[in-house]
């Protein structure tokens, strides 16, 4: 990384100039826009009483919290399952908010812990299979400047790849207790907000009475 490049990330607000963070934000915005469009289409076509809703409801009831748990474990690793969208969808279909939020948060944290443990045990060769050398170098520079603040911010913003940072934490053998606390708490906040949003969406569309 050149001196000019280093100077662009001296301020926290300049993080969006980092290519992989910028691309993650753009992708997140696109996915969010598509999600909102789907919500408006569901409302427009009044699908609250349709077979589509019945099938989705049956699927959610069939797999329930156990399905959410395993899906969020995978989402906490590097498998892009979209746990925020999953929480919104589950809440909109009537899954109780408190169990949903707790199960999703625990599942996601366990997924992050798997990342941490693999990177901790297998070291740099394993991490290099997941991320490029350039991205790892840039992440190191960001971490050296902001550390756990960076990790917390990534955890609070769903579109940012906090899963990558969990690998990095394992590679650096950072404190496990702090890692778990800062993996669990931000996602608990995010999933709680999304669950309430999902319940509102379900009521607005007509999925919930």
FIDREN-415487 format. One line per field, with one value per residue (C-alpha): residue number from 0; residue in one letter; x, y, z. Coordinates in steps of 0.5 Angstrom, whole numbers, plus 500, padded with zeros to 3 digits. Layout:
// FIDREN-415487
gunu <- [NUM | ...] $
palum <- [A | ...] $
east <- [X | ...] $
north <- [Y | ...] $
up <- [Z | ...] $
//
This chain:
// FIDREN-415487
gunu <- [0 | 1 | 2 | 3 | 4 | 5 | 6 | 7 | 8 | 9 | 10 | 11 | 12 | 13 | 14 | 15 | 16 | 17 | 18 | 19 | 20 | 21 | 22 | 23 | 24 | 25 | 26 | 27 | 28 | 29 | 30 | 31 | 32 | 33 | 34 | 35 | 36 | 37 | 38 | 39 | 40 | 41 | 42 | 43 | 44 | 45 | 46 | 47 | 48 | 49 | 50 | 51 | 52 | 53 | 54 | 55 | 56 | 57 | 58 | 59 | 60 | 61 | 62 | 63 | 64 | 65 | 66 | 67 | 68 | 69 | 70 | 71 | 72 | 73 | 74 | 75 | 76 | 77 | 78 | 79 | 80 | 81 | 82 | 83 | 84 | 85 | 86 | 87 | 88 | 89 | 90 | 91 | 92 | 93 | 94 | 95 | 96 | 97 | 98 | 99 | 100 | 101 | 102 | 103 | 104 | 105 | 106 | 107 | 108 | 109 | 110 | 111 | 112 | 113 | 114 | 115 | 116 | 117 | 118 | 119 | 120 | 121 | 122 | 123 | 124 | 125 | 126 | 127 | 128 | 129 | 130 | 131 | 132 | 133 | 134 | 135 | 136 | 137 | 138 | 139 | 140 | 141 | 142 | 143 | 144 | 145 | 146 | 147 | 148 | 149 | 150 | 151 | 152 | 153 | 154 | 155 | 156 | 157 | 158 | 159 | 160 | 161 | 162 | 163 | 164 | 165 | 166 | 167 | 168 | 169 | 170 | 171 | 172 | 173 | 174 | 175 | 176 | 177 | 178 | 179 | 180 | 181 | 182 | 183 | 184 | 185 | 186 | 187 | 188 | 189 | 190 | 191 | 192 | 193 | 194 | 195 | 196 | 197 | 198 | 199 | 200 | 201 | 202 | 203 | 204 | 205 | 206 | 207 | 208] $
palum <- [X | X | X | X | X | X | X | X | X | X | X | X | X | X | X | X | X | X | X | X | X | X | X | X | X | X | X | X | X | X | X | X | X | X | X | X | X | X | X | X | X | X | X | X | X | X | X | X | X | X | X | X | X | X | X | X | X | X | X | X | X | X | X | X | X | X | X | X | X | X | X | X | X | X | X | X | X | X | X | X | X | X | X | X | X | X | X | X | X | X | X | X | X | X | X | X | X | X | X | X | X | X | X | X | X | X | X | X | X | X | X | X | X | X | X | X | X | X | X | X | X | X | X | X | X | X | X | X | X | X | X | X | X | X | X | X | X | X | X | X | X | X | X | X | X | X | X | X | X | X | X | X | X | X | X | X | X | X | X | X | X | X | X | X | X | X | X | X | X | X | X | X | X | X | X | X | X | X | X | X | X | X | X | X | X | X | X | X | X | X | X | X | X | X | X | X | X | X | X | X | X | X | X | X | X | X | X | X | X] $
east <- [500 | 503 | 504 | 498 | 493 | 495 | 493 | 486 | 485 | 487 | 480 | 475 | 470 | 475 | 474 | 469 | 475 | 478 | 476 | 473 | 469 | 466 | 464 | 461 | 457 | 455 | 453 | 449 | 445 | 443 | 441 | 437 | 434 | 432 | 429 | 425 | 422 | 420 | 416 | 413 | 411 | 408 | 404 | 402 | 399 | 396 | 399 | 398 | 393 | 396 | 399 | 405 | 404 | 401 | 407 | 412 | 409 | 409 | 416 | 418 | 414 | 417 | 424 | 423 | 428 | 432 | 433 | 434 | 440 | 443 | 442 | 445 | 451 | 453 | 452 | 457 | 462 | 464 | 457 | 453 | 446 | 444 | 442 | 439 | 434 | 433 | 431 | 426 | 423 | 422 | 419 | 414 | 412 | 410 | 416 | 416 | 421 | 425 | 427 | 428 | 433 | 436 | 437 | 439 | 445 | 447 | 448 | 451 | 456 | 458 | 459 | 464 | 467 | 468 | 472 | 476 | 478 | 480 | 484 | 487 | 489 | 491 | 494 | 496 | 495 | 488 | 486 | 490 | 485 | 479 | 482 | 487 | 494 | 492 | 486 | 489 | 495 | 490 | 485 | 492 | 493 | 486 | 486 | 492 | 489 | 482 | 482 | 476 | 472 | 473 | 470 | 464 | 462 | 463 | 458 | 453 | 453 | 450 | 453 | 460 | 464 | 465 | 466 | 473 | 475 | 473 | 478 | 483 | 482 | 483 | 489 | 492 | 490 | 486 | 482 | 477 | 472 | 473 | 472 | 465 | 462 | 463 | 461 | 454 | 452 | 452 | 449 | 444 | 442 | 442 | 437 | 433 | 432 | 431 | 426 | 421 | 422 | 420 | 414 | 412 | 413 | 409 | 403 | 403 | 403 | 398 | 402 | 400 | 393] $
north <- [500 | 507 | 513 | 516 | 510 | 510 | 517 | 516 | 512 | 516 | 519 | 513 | 517 | 515 | 508 | 507 | 509 | 502 | 498 | 492 | 496 | 500 | 494 | 491 | 497 | 498 | 491 | 492 | 498 | 494 | 488 | 492 | 496 | 489 | 487 | 493 | 493 | 485 | 488 | 493 | 488 | 483 | 489 | 491 | 484 | 483 | 476 | 476 | 471 | 467 | 460 | 463 | 466 | 459 | 456 | 460 | 460 | 452 | 452 | 457 | 453 | 447 | 449 | 454 | 456 | 450 | 452 | 459 | 457 | 453 | 458 | 464 | 459 | 458 | 466 | 467 | 464 | 466 | 463 | 469 | 467 | 474 | 473 | 480 | 478 | 472 | 475 | 480 | 475 | 470 | 476 | 478 | 471 | 471 | 468 | 471 | 476 | 475 | 468 | 469 | 475 | 471 | 464 | 468 | 472 | 466 | 462 | 468 | 469 | 461 | 462 | 467 | 463 | 458 | 463 | 465 | 458 | 456 | 462 | 461 | 454 | 454 | 460 | 465 | 459 | 458 | 465 | 466 | 461 | 466 | 473 | 476 | 478 | 485 | 485 | 482 | 487 | 493 | 490 | 489 | 497 | 498 | 494 | 497 | 504 | 502 | 495 | 493 | 500 | 497 | 491 | 494 | 498 | 492 | 488 | 494 | 495 | 489 | 490 | 490 | 484 | 483 | 475 | 477 | 481 | 474 | 471 | 476 | 476 | 469 | 470 | 475 | 471 | 476 | 476 | 471 | 474 | 481 | 477 | 474 | 480 | 484 | 479 | 478 | 485 | 489 | 483 | 483 | 490 | 489 | 483 | 486 | 492 | 488 | 483 | 489 | 492 | 485 | 485 | 491 | 489 | 483 | 487 | 492 | 487 | 483 | 477 | 478 | 480] $
up <- [500 | 498 | 503 | 499 | 500 | 508 | 508 | 506 | 512 | 517 | 519 | 520 | 515 | 510 | 511 | 505 | 500 | 502 | 496 | 499 | 504 | 499 | 494 | 501 | 502 | 495 | 494 | 501 | 498 | 492 | 496 | 501 | 495 | 492 | 499 | 499 | 492 | 494 | 500 | 496 | 491 | 496 | 498 | 492 | 489 | 496 | 497 | 505 | 504 | 498 | 497 | 497 | 504 | 506 | 503 | 507 | 513 | 513 | 511 | 517 | 522 | 519 | 521 | 526 | 531 | 529 | 522 | 524 | 529 | 523 | 518 | 522 | 524 | 517 | 516 | 521 | 517 | 510 | 507 | 505 | 507 | 509 | 516 | 517 | 511 | 514 | 521 | 517 | 514 | 520 | 524 | 518 | 518 | 525 | 529 | 536 | 536 | 543 | 541 | 534 | 536 | 541 | 537 | 531 | 535 | 538 | 532 | 528 | 534 | 534 | 526 | 528 | 533 | 528 | 524 | 530 | 532 | 525 | 524 | 531 | 530 | 522 | 522 | 516 | 511 | 512 | 512 | 506 | 502 | 504 | 503 | 499 | 501 | 499 | 503 | 509 | 509 | 509 | 514 | 519 | 517 | 519 | 525 | 528 | 528 | 530 | 533 | 537 | 535 | 528 | 530 | 533 | 527 | 523 | 527 | 528 | 520 | 517 | 510 | 512 | 512 | 520 | 518 | 515 | 522 | 526 | 522 | 523 | 530 | 530 | 526 | 531 | 537 | 540 | 547 | 546 | 552 | 548 | 542 | 544 | 547 | 541 | 537 | 541 | 543 | 536 | 533 | 538 | 537 | 530 | 530 | 535 | 530 | 524 | 528 | 530 | 523 | 520 | 525 | 522 | 515 | 516 | 519 | 513 | 508 | 511 | 513 | 520 | 523] $
//
